[in-house]
Amino acid sequence: MPPDRATKIGEFIRQNREQKGLSINGAARAAHFDPSTWLRVERGEFMLSPPKLQEVARALGVAVEDLYALAGYTMPEGLPDFGPYLRAKYDLPDKALEQLQEYFDLLRNKYDEEGGEE
């Protein structure tokens, strides 16, 4: 796995943990990890296996598909959300990702209301 993927997923995990107000110890405990392992993942030192990413997803309350996309794993039963896909595919600043997500939501709502037609 390229080191940049490990770094990106580590940042994603750290940001989500902090947004949830979880300490490293609390998040690690919820995922059944040793806190030092959790910290190393957040630092991008290594990547977790798919089953371990599922534990992280549960602990953080995020979609496992999003973590898989960032890690470069495939998951046949679902696709990642728009934001994590862009994070995994392109190196954009968070502000740009937020703006793209807002525009995507606007378009999706417009076409949902119109029944998918222009």
NUSE-982906 format. One line per 3 residues: for each residue y, z, x of N, C-alpha, C. Coordinates in Angstrom, 2 decimals. Example, Ala and Ser with C-alpha at 12.3 -4.5 7.8 and 13.67 -1.06 7.14 Angstrom:
-5.69/7.80/13.19/-4.50/7.80/12.30/-3.30/7.80/13.20  -2.25/7.08/12.85/-1.06/7.14/13.67/0.03/7.87/12.90
# end
This chain:
-1.18/0.00/0.84/0.00/0.00/0.00/1.24/0.00/0.88  2.18/-0.88/0.61/3.40/-0.89/1.41/4.15/0.43/1.29  4.73/0.92/2.40/5.42/2.21/2.36/6.58/2.24/1.36
7.22/1.10/1.12/8.33/1.11/0.17/7.86/1.46/-1.24  6.65/1.10/-1.59/6.12/1.49/-2.92/5.95/3.00/-3.00  5.42/3.58/-1.93/5.24/5.04/-1.91/6.60/5.73/-2.01
7.60/5.18/-1.36/8.95/5.75/-1.41/9.52/5.63/-2.82  9.38/4.46/-3.44/9.91/4.25/-4.79/9.25/5.16/-5.81  7.94/5.28/-5.73/7.26/6.13/-6.71/7.59/7.59/-6.46
7.75/7.96/-5.19/8.15/9.33/-4.87/9.52/9.66/-5.45  10.46/8.73/-5.34/11.80/8.93/-5.90/11.73/9.03/-7.42  10.93/8.17/-8.05/10.77/8.19/-9.50/10.21/9.53/-9.96
9.20/10.01/-9.25/8.58/11.30/-9.61/9.59/12.43/-9.43  10.31/12.44/-8.32/11.30/13.49/-8.07/12.38/13.48/-9.14  12.92/12.30/-9.45/13.98/12.20/-10.46/13.51/12.71/-11.81
12.30/12.33/-12.21/11.78/12.78/-13.50/11.50/14.27/-13.50  11.00/14.79/-12.40/10.75/16.23/-12.31/12.06/16.99/-12.45  13.10/16.55/-11.73/14.39/17.22/-11.79/15.02/17.10/-13.18
14.90/15.93/-13.82/15.43/15.76/-15.17/14.77/16.69/-16.17  13.51/16.99/-15.95/12.78/17.91/-16.83/13.04/19.36/-16.48  13.76/19.60/-15.38/14.06/20.96/-14.96/12.87/21.70/-14.37
11.92/20.94/-13.84/10.72/21.54/-13.25/10.91/21.77/-11.75  10.42/22.87/-11.28/10.38/23.10/-9.83/9.19/22.33/-9.27  9.15/22.20/-7.96/8.00/21.55/-7.33/6.73/22.34/-7.66
6.81/23.66/-7.56/5.64/24.49/-7.86/5.19/24.31/-9.31  6.13/24.30/-10.25/5.80/24.15/-11.66/5.18/22.80/-11.96  5.75/21.74/-11.40/5.20/20.40/-11.63/3.82/20.28/-11.00
3.68/20.79/-9.79/2.38/20.73/-9.10/1.32/21.49/-9.88  1.67/22.64/-10.38/0.74/23.45/-11.15/0.32/22.70/-12.43  1.28/22.07/-13.10/0.98/21.34/-14.33/0.05/20.15/-14.07
0.13/19.57/-12.87/-0.71/18.42/-12.52/-1.97/18.83/-11.76  -2.15/20.15/-11.56/-3.31/20.67/-10.83/-3.30/20.21/-9.37  -2.11/20.22/-8.76/-1.93/19.84/-7.37/-1.52/21.06/-6.56
-1.70/20.95/-5.27/-1.11/21.90/-4.35/0.37/21.51/-4.21  1.30/22.47/-4.22/2.72/22.12/-4.10/3.05/21.28/-2.86  2.35/21.52/-1.75/2.63/20.73/-0.54/2.24/19.26/-0.75
1.19/19.01/-1.52/0.80/17.64/-1.83/1.87/16.97/-2.69  2.33/17.70/-3.71/3.38/17.15/-4.58/4.63/16.79/-3.76  5.02/17.68/-2.87/6.20/17.43/-2.04/6.01/16.20/-1.16
4.84/16.04/-0.60/4.56/14.87/0.25/4.62/13.58/-0.56  4.15/13.62/-1.81/4.23/12.44/-2.67/5.69/12.11/-2.96  6.49/13.12/-3.29/7.92/12.89/-3.56/8.63/12.32/-2.33
8.20/12.69/-1.17/8.80/12.18/0.07/8.32/10.77/0.41  7.35/10.27/-0.32/6.83/8.93/-0.07/5.89/8.86/1.11  5.27/9.97/1.46/4.39/10.01/2.61/3.04/9.36/2.33
2.61/9.36/1.09/1.37/8.68/0.73/1.35/8.44/-0.78  0.41/7.60/-1.20/0.29/7.24/-2.61/-0.94/7.90/-3.20  -0.82/8.27/-4.43/-1.93/8.89/-5.15/-2.84/7.84/-5.76
-4.07/8.22/-5.99/-5.04/7.36/-6.68/-4.66/7.27/-8.15  -5.17/6.25/-8.86/-4.86/6.14/-10.29/-5.16/7.40/-11.10  -6.31/8.07/-10.90/-6.53/9.30/-11.70/-5.50/10.39/-11.41
-5.07/10.50/-10.17/-4.06/11.51/-9.83/-2.70/11.13/-10.43  -2.39/9.83/-10.49/-1.15/9.40/-11.14/-1.17/9.74/-12.62  -2.33/9.69/-13.23/-2.44/10.08/-14.64/-2.08/11.55/-14.82
-2.50/12.39/-13.89/-2.15/13.81/-13.95/-0.64/14.00/-13.80  -0.04/13.25/-12.90/1.42/13.32/-12.71/2.13/12.89/-13.99  1.67/11.80/-14.59/2.28/11.30/-15.82/2.23/12.36/-16.92
1.09/13.02/-17.06/0.97/14.08/-18.07/1.91/15.24/-17.76  1.96/15.63/-16.50/2.80/16.77/-16.12/4.28/16.49/-16.36  4.69/15.25/-16.15/6.10/14.89/-16.29/6.45/14.33/-17.67
5.44/14.01/-18.46/5.70/13.43/-19.77/6.24/12.01/-19.68  5.74/11.25/-18.71/6.14/9.84/-18.56/4.93/8.96/-18.82  5.17/7.70/-19.09/4.08/6.76/-19.35/3.34/6.46/-18.05
2.03/6.58/-18.09/1.23/6.30/-16.90/1.39/4.84/-16.48  1.64/3.96/-17.45/1.85/2.54/-17.13/3.04/2.37/-16.19  4.06/3.21/-16.37/5.24/3.12/-15.51/4.90/3.50/-14.08
4.12/4.56/-13.92/3.71/4.97/-12.58/2.80/3.92/-11.94  1.90/3.36/-12.74/1.01/2.33/-12.21/1.81/1.11/-11.74  2.80/0.72/-12.51/3.61/-0.44/-12.12/4.31/-0.19/-10.80
4.88/0.98/-10.64/5.56/1.31/-9.39/4.59/1.35/-8.21  3.37/1.79/-8.48/2.36/1.90/-7.43/1.71/0.55/-7.12  1.89/-0.42/-8.01/1.26/-1.72/-7.82/-0.15/-1.78/-8.36
-0.53/-0.79/-9.18/-1.84/-0.78/-9.81/-1.75/-1.53/-11.14  -2.85/-2.07/-11.57/-2.88/-2.72/-12.88/-3.58/-1.80/-13.87  -3.15/-1.89/-15.10/-3.73/-1.08/-16.16/-3.94/-1.99/-17.35
-5.18/-2.34/-17.64/-5.42/-3.35/-18.67/-4.96/-2.98/-20.06  -4.90/-1.69/-20.39/-4.57/-1.35/-21.77/-3.08/-1.29/-22.08  -2.22/-1.56/-21.12/-0.80/-1.52/-21.44/0.07/-2.09/-20.34
1.26/-2.41/-20.69/2.24/-2.91/-19.74/3.30/-1.85/-19.51  3.93/-1.87/-18.33/4.99/-0.89/-18.08/6.23/-1.19/-18.90  7.05/-0.18/-19.07/8.35/-0.38/-19.71/9.22/-1.25/-18.81
10.31/-1.72/-19.35/11.21/-2.64/-18.66/11.80/-2.04/-17.38  12.31/-0.82/-17.45/12.95/-0.19/-16.29/12.03/-0.01/-15.10  10.85/0.59/-15.27/9.94/0.73/-14.14/9.48/-0.61/-13.57
9.33/-1.61/-14.43/8.98/-2.94/-13.93/10.06/-3.45/-12.99  11.32/-3.34/-13.43/12.42/-3.81/-12.58/12.50/-3.02/-11.28  12.26/-1.70/-11.36/12.27/-0.87/-10.17/11.20/-1.31/-9.18
10.03/-1.65/-9.71/8.92/-2.06/-8.86/9.13/-3.45/-8.28  9.76/-4.33/-9.04/9.90/-5.73/-8.64/11.14/-5.99/-7.79  12.25/-5.32/-8.10/13.52/-5.60/-7.44/14.13/-4.31/-6.88
14.86/-4.45/-5.83/15.52/-3.30/-5.22/16.96/-3.24/-5.73  17.12/-2.68/-6.93/18.44/-2.61/-7.57/18.89/-1.16/-7.63  20.19/-0.93/-7.60/20.68/0.45/-7.76/20.43/0.95/-9.17
20.37/2.27/-9.31/20.09/2.88/-10.61/21.07/2.42/-11.68  22.34/2.26/-11.33/23.35/1.83/-12.32/23.01/0.45/-12.88  22.58/-0.45/-12.00/22.21/-1.80/-12.45/21.00/-1.73/-13.37
20.04/-0.89/-13.04/18.85/-0.75/-13.90/19.22/-0.19/-15.26  20.15/0.77/-15.29/20.61/1.32/-16.56/21.28/0.25/-17.40  22.11/-0.58/-16.78/22.81/-1.63/-17.51/21.83/-2.67/-18.04
20.85/-3.04/-17.23/19.84/-4.00/-17.68/19.03/-3.43/-18.84  18.68/-2.15/-18.76/17.93/-1.52/-19.84/18.75/-1.51/-21.13  20.05/-1.21/-21.04/20.91/-1.22/-22.22/20.98/-2.61/-22.84
21.12/-3.63/-21.99/21.20/-5.00/-22.49/19.87/-5.42/-23.12  18.78/-5.06/-22.48/17.46/-5.36/-23.02/17.28/-4.71/-24.40  17.67/-3.43/-24.52/17.56/-2.73/-25.80/18.42/-3.40/-26.87
19.61/-3.83/-26.49/20.50/-4.55/-27.42/19.83/-5.82/-27.93  19.27/-6.61/-27.01/18.60/-7.85/-27.42/17.37/-7.58/-28.27  16.59/-6.60/-27.87/15.38/-6.28/-28.63/15.75/-5.85/-30.05
16.77/-5.02/-30.19/17.20/-4.58/-31.53/17.73/-5.75/-32.35  18.49/-6.62/-31.71/19.04/-7.78/-32.42/17.92/-8.64/-32.99  16.92/-8.94/-32.18/15.86/-9.82/-32.64/14.86/-9.11/-33.54
14.74/-7.81/-33.41/13.91/-7.05/-34.36/14.54/-7.10/-35.75  15.86/-6.96/-35.81/16.58/-6.98/-37.09/16.55/-8.36/-37.73  16.53/-9.40/-36.89/16.53/-10.76/-37.40/15.13/-11.32/-37.59
14.13/-10.50/-37.34/12.77/-10.97/-37.51/12.33/-11.91/-36.41  12.93/-11.80/-35.22/12.52/-12.60/-34.08/13.13/-13.98/-34.04  14.03/-14.31/-34.94/14.62/-15.66/-34.97/16.07/-15.60/-34.54
16.55/-16.72/-34.00/17.96/-16.80/-33.60/18.84/-17.13/-34.78
# end
